[in-house]
């Protein structure tokens, strides 16, 4: 995402728009151009509403929420008007920071548990950690609140001094904690560990100003040039700062390699190349993607794929190939507009067609590319067109049946794990959920009046054990440890790990048909 700042105006944005329209009305008796005619029509309608509506009209609500947001909604799904809170949140995300207490919480009706605290955060400095249960916030008892009330309470508390009542694991009496909010770093590389002694796993959840540095630091920490492979997980990464994706590509590609080309109606065509960096990594690389891999994450994936630098594994990506420009308006608000499209090194657009908007068709990087039947990597491998990225190797994710989906959504595994720790004590790192633990879990389900379908109970044994162990480790050792357990058992991660010895073969133009995905697919 790019940003530019317009001048700050003392009048509200709604007032500026209305005065502009009124000025057009006063200056033009016989309007000829479409813009003037539509401005006059809007002004006449607004005047009638203001004069005759039963209740007084709030200009900001009528013009900003109704007029501007309504206008933007028919253009494309990405253009939007941001109020003060939304614009501040966007700026925080771009910097990779937020204001709060630095804790990740498990929230269910009547229950709040801490799953993780950020190093150096107010929660960490206070001594809070995984497994602590928050039973009171500013004098309000948690067990009396439904989910909606809990969320509102937490939203009010996150930006001011807060008094907490907390029950530590193995205790029954609450302790008092006083926390003051502060600026907390939000790492975009939120998981990194060794899958094998020489294969690193690095998960990137978003792209902000410090993402490339975090990727480089994670790879160096796990072995650097001595690694024999890196699995870069971009699943569920919706993108972020475009420049960050270019810097990340520079970590794995030689300098001056094309990453993308940007073209827009009001901006000249510009090609962005990889930068010169202090450390560049040449070990084999696999990128894992899915249907929620979008925007800047797709830019990085496409560049690595088209330069034959990485094997792409997983499921087809989302298909967002537009540049959003952010302009700062008056009163701390902002405007996000789709101002250009970007195109991969081979010239393909990754934007999926969106009927009913200005993005009804995906186009090529130049007028001739619209007629191109297909696109190819540097080494001659065909790559998909029509929106999004098709992986070189398709790998389906784990499919969950309706029963375990219900248990996940209800937070059943976390609730059971909390009770298990209270009755059985802490677990060590050698813990495995065996038949006896499953028996206790089934008793818990009975007490919760949750029906246990025998056909699902028998077939879900391995997954139930995995989820119980994951949630227990989340509460005892922290979210990083629990998530590592779940990641190691992820079928897409297991598939990607098995492909490292085959990367040279699969990146050839004549790769085996049974291992690779189709070269082309229709737009979604």
N, C-alpha and C positions, 0 to 999 in steps of 0.2 A: 504494500500500500504506500502510495506517495502522499506527500502533504505539502500544502502551500497555505499561506496565511494572507487573508484580506485585511483591509484596514478596520480597526475597531470603531464603531459608530456609537454616538451617545444615545440615539433613539433606538427603540426596540425594532427588531427586524420587521414585525408586522406593521408598525407605523411607517417605516420606510417604504414598504411595498405599497401600502394604501396611498401615501402621499404621491408616490410616483405615478400610480394609476390615475389619481385625481388631477395631477399635472398634465398628463396626456389628454384627459378629458377637457381641460380648460384651454389647451393649446390647439386642439384639433377639432374642427367642426365637421369636416368631411373626411373621416379616416379612410385610408386606402390600403395600408398594409395589414396583413392578418394579425400581427402581434398587437398593433394599436386597437384594432377592432375587438379582439378578445379581452384586452385590458379594460376597455370601456364597458364591455358586457359584464365583466366581473365586478367593476365598480358600481354599475347600476344595480346589480343583484344584491351586492353587499349593502348598498344604501337602503334598498327596500327592506331587507332583513333587519337592519339597525333601527329603522323607523317603525316597523310594524310587529316585530316579534314580541310575544307576550312578556318575555323576560329580557333584561338588558344583555347586550352582546359583549362578550369578552373578545376584543380584536385578536389577541395572541392565540387564543384557542380556536377561533373561527378561521383565521388566516393561516397560522402555522400548522395547526393540527389538521384542519380541514382542507385548506387550499394547497399549501405547499406539500404536505405529506401525501395528499390525494394525487397531486400532479406527479410526484416522484414515483408513486406506486405503479403507474401505468407505463413507466419508461423501462425499467428493468428491476430485478429483485435486489440489486446491490446499492442503488442510489437511495440515500435517505437523509432526513434532517435529524440532527442529534441535539437533544436538550442539554442542559449544563451537566447533569450527572452522567449522561451517556458519553458526552464529549470528553469529560475528565477521565472516565473509565477507559476510553480508547487511547488517550495519551498515556495513561498508566500502563496499559498492555503493550504499547509500542516501546516503552522504556523497560518493560519487564519488571515493573514494580507495582505495588498496591499499598493502600493504607489499611492497617488492621492489626491483628494480634499474631498472625503467622501460624495459624493452626488449621488442620483439615479435620472436619467433624463428621461423625455419623449421626444423622438426625432422623428420628422417627417420633410419632406422637408420644409425648410424655417421656422422651429419652434423648439425651445428647451425650455422645462419647467422643473423646479425642482419639484420632487415628494417627496423627503426625503433627509435629511442630517444626517450624523452620529454624535452622541454626541462627542464633543471635536475635531471634524475634522476641517480642514481649512475652509470649507464652513460654518460650524456651528459658528465658532469663528468670521467669517466675518459678521454674522447676516443674512445669506441667509436661506430661508425656503420654504416649499411647496407653490406652486402657483406663485413663482417668475419666470418670463420669461427672458431668456438670449437672448438678441437681437444683441449682438456684442461680438466677441472673438478676442482679439489682433488686433482690428481695422477692422476686417472682419464682414460685415453685414450678419446676419443669414438668413434674408428673401430672399437673392439672391442665396442660395445654395440648390442643390438637396441633397437627402439622402446620397449618396455615398460621396459627398464632405464634408457634415457635419460630417460623421463618421471619415474621414481622419483628419479633423480639430481638432476634440476632441481627437483623438489618439495622435496627435502631441503636444497638449496642456497639456495633463495629467501629464507629467513628468517635467514641467518647470514652471517658474513664468508665471501667466496668468492675463491679464487685461480684465475684463468683463464689458459689459454694460447690466444692469438689470432693467427691468420694474417691479415694485412691484404691487401686486393686488390693483385695484382701481386707479392706477396712469397711466399717459400717457408719462411722461418724464423719460428717462433712468437715473439710477444712476451708477456711476463707482465703481467697486470693484477690488482690487488687491489681488490675492491669491497665496500662495506658497505651492507646494505639500509637503505632509508629509506621514509617515507611518500610515495607518488607519486600525483599527480592522474590520474584516469581521465576524460578528456573524454567527455561524452555526445554532443556535436556533433563527430564525428570526421572530417568532410569538408565543406569549404565553398569554393566557387570560382565564377567567372563562366562560365556556359554560353555566354552571348553578352555583349556589352559592357553590356547593361542587364538581363540575366536571371540571378539568383543561384540556385545550387544549394546546399542545406543538408541534410546527412544527419544524422539524430538516431538514435543506436543504442540509447538507453535514456532513462529519466527518473529523475534524481536531484535532489538539493536545488538544484543550480546550473544545471539544464538551460535554464530559461527565460532566464536571464542569458546563457548561452552562445549561444542562438539569437539574442537581441537583438544581442549583440556581433558575431556573424557577419554578420547582415544589415546592420548599420551599417558594418562594415568593407568590405563589398562594394559599398556605394553608398547605403544607407539610403533616404531618401525619393526619391532620384533614380532608383531602380530601377523598371523597368517590369514586373517580375514576380519572384516567388520560387517555386522548386520545392522543396517540403519533402518529403524522402524519409524515410518511416517504415517502409519495408520491413525485415523481420527485426528489428523493434523489439518486444520482448516486454513492454514496459511498465516499471513501477517505481513511483515515488512519485506517488500520485494528485494531491496538491496541486501538484506540478510541472506536470502536464498542465493544470490549471486556470490556473496562471500563464502557461503557454505560450499558451493560448487567449486570455488577456487581452492578448497582444501584437497580436492581429489582429482582435479583436471589441471593440465599445464596452463601457464599464463597465456592470455590473449586467445583463448578458445571462446567461440560464440556461445552464450547462454540463452539469450532470447533477443527478439527484435520487437520494439514497441511502435505501433502505428495508431494515430488518431486523427480526427477531422481537423483539430486545431493545433496539432503538434507535428513537427517533422519526424520522419522515420528515424529511429535511433536503435543501433545494435549495441547490446551490453555484453562485454567480454569478461572472462575470469580475470581476477586481480593477481598481482604478484604477492605471495604470502611467505612468511618466514619458514613455515613447515608445511610441506605437501605430502600427503599419504598415498602410497602406490600399492598397498596390499589389496588383494581381491575384495570386492565390495558387492553386497546384495542389499537392495532397497525393498522394503516390505510396504505395500500400499493396500488400501481398500476403498470402498465407496465414499468414505468421508475424508479422503486425501484430496485437498483442494488448493487452488490458487498458488501461492508461493511454494508450497510443498510439491505441486505438480511441475512448476518451473524447474526446481532442482531435479526432480525425477526424470523429466524429459531430457534435460541436458546430459545427465549421466547415461541415460539409455541411448541417445542418439550419437554420442561419442563413443559408444561401446565400452564405457568405463564400468558400468554396473549391470548386474542381472536384476531385472525387476520381477518380483514375486508377489502373489496375492490375488486381489480382485480388481476389476476396472475402477479407476479413480472417478472423482465427482464430475470434473469437466468445467472448471472455471478459468477462463482465459482472458480476463479483463483487468485493466488498471483502474484503481479507484483513487481519485484525488480528493484529499481532505482540505477544506477551506475553513478557517476560523472566522466566525461571524461575531456580531455584537453580543454582549451579555453572557459570554462564555459558552455560546452554542457553536455548532459546526454543521457543515454540509458535506456529505459524501456523494461524489458524482463519478459515474463511469465515463472516463474521458478517452480511453484508448483500449485497443486489444493487444495482446502480446502473442508472439509466434515463436515456435521452437527453432533450433538451428537449421532443421530441414525445411522450415517454412510452413509447417502445419499449425492450425489453430486448435487449442485444446478446449475452446468454449463449446459446450453442448448447446444445441438449439433450444430456446425456451419460447414456445408458442405464446402469442398474445403480448409479447414485449418487443423492444427494438432488437433483441438478440434472437430473432426467429431463425436465423441461419448462421452456421459456422462457416467462416470464410478463410481463405488462405492468406499467407503473408504478403503476396503481391498479386496483381490482377491475373497473372498467368497461372498462379497456383490453384485457383478455383477449378481449373480444368484438369489438374493433376490427378491421375487415377490412384496414386499411392505415394508414400514417402518412405525414405530409406535412411538408415543410420550411416555413419561414416564408413563402416565396413560392408555396407550393402544389404543389411537385414531390413526387410520391410517392417514398417511400424504403422499402427492404426491411425485412421483419421475419422473425423465425424464427432469429436468431443471426448475429452478425457484421455487417459492412458490405459492401454491394454497391457497387462503384465506379459513378460516373456514366458513366464511359467505361471499358470493358474493354480491357485491353492485355496480351496474353500475354507472358511472359518468354521469354528465349532458350532454345530446346530443344536439348539436346546429345545427340549420338548415343552409343552405348555405348563407342566407341573413345576419343573425346576425354574422356568421363567417366572412363574408366580412367586416361588420362594425367594428368588433374587430380588424381585421388585418390592416384596414386603419386608425385606431386611431380616429374614428368618435366620440366616446363617450367623449374622453378627449378634442377634439377640441370643441365640443358643450359645455362642462362644462366650459371651459375657456371663451368662448363667453358669456355664461349665467352669470358668475360671473361679467363680465365687464358691462353687461347691467342691471343686477338685484341686484348686490351687494352680500355681503357674505351671507352664509346660516348658521343656527345654527344646533345644534345636534338633534333637533326634526324634521328636514326637511324630508319630504317624496316627492318623485316624483309622483305628482298627474296627473289628466287628463290635467290640464292647462299646466304643464311642458311638457307632451308628445306632446301637440299641438305645443309648441315652438320648440321641437325637430323635429317634422315633417316639420315645416317651414324651419328649418336649413337644413334638408335633401334636400328640394326643391331648396334652394339657392346653395347647393353644387352639384345640378343636380344628386342626388342619387335617383334612382327609388325606390318606396315603394310598394312592392307586397302586395295587400290587404290580401291574405291568410296568409302571415307571420306576417303582422302588427297586425292582430287580435289575433293570437295565441302567439305572443311574448311579449304581454303587460307587464306581470310580470317581464320577464327578462330585457326588456328595462328599466323599472323603477329601477330595481336593479343595472344595469350597470351605469345609470345616477347618482344615489345616490352615488355609489362607487367612481366614478371618481370625483364628486364634493367634497366628503370628502377627497379624496387623495390630492386635490389641496388646500383645506382649512385647514384640520387638520393633514395631513400627511398620508403616505402610510400605516402605522400600523393601523390607524383607518379605512381607506377605505377597506383594506384587511380583517379586522375583520368582517365588514358587509358582504362581499362576502363569507367569510368562514362560517358564521352562516347560510347562505342560501344554502350552498353546499349540494346536496342530499346525498353524501356519508358521510359527517359529520353528517347530520341529522339521517341517518340510524344507524351509529355507536353509536350515543348518545342514541338512543332508545334501544340499546342492553345491556346497563350496568346492568339492573336488571336481565337479562337472562344469564350472564356470567357463573355462577356455573353450570347451566344446560347444556349450550352449550359446556363446556369443558369436559363433561363426554364422555366416549367412546360410549355411546348409545344416543348421541345427536339427536334431532328430525331431520329427513331427510329433511324436507322442509326448515329448517333454515340453514343447513350446505351445503357447497359446496361438489362436488364429491371428494372421497378420492384420486383418481388417475386421471391423464389426460395424453395424449400423449405428448411427447416432442415437443416444438415449433420449 
